[in-house]
């Protein structure tokens, strides 16, 4: 697959991508950023300076929770997982995103 140009995320999109990534199970920060990058075919790269403030923001909203555990390379790390409130928020944001994409697509097709 050819390399993809990196794209800027619209505000609020990173939260949605984190919630979606955690929907499959608990992950530590580095694994979250790597999965987002892989699943976007390298188009989205999440710098630590953006990732960790987003994780803290989601935790403060009680959409995710963090626990300490040992990573695959035997280091202590914080693992993040979705809460019930986070799953509901993921559903709301996913539906909202789909409506927005459909609306923008309609405008682009008719313009």
Secondary structure, 3 states (H helix, E strand, C coil): CCCCCCCCCCCCHHHHHHHHHHCCCCEEHHHHHHHHHHHCCCCCCCCHHHHHHHHHHHHHCCCEEEEEEECCCCCEEEEEEECHHHHHHHHHHHHHHHHHHHHHHHHHHHC
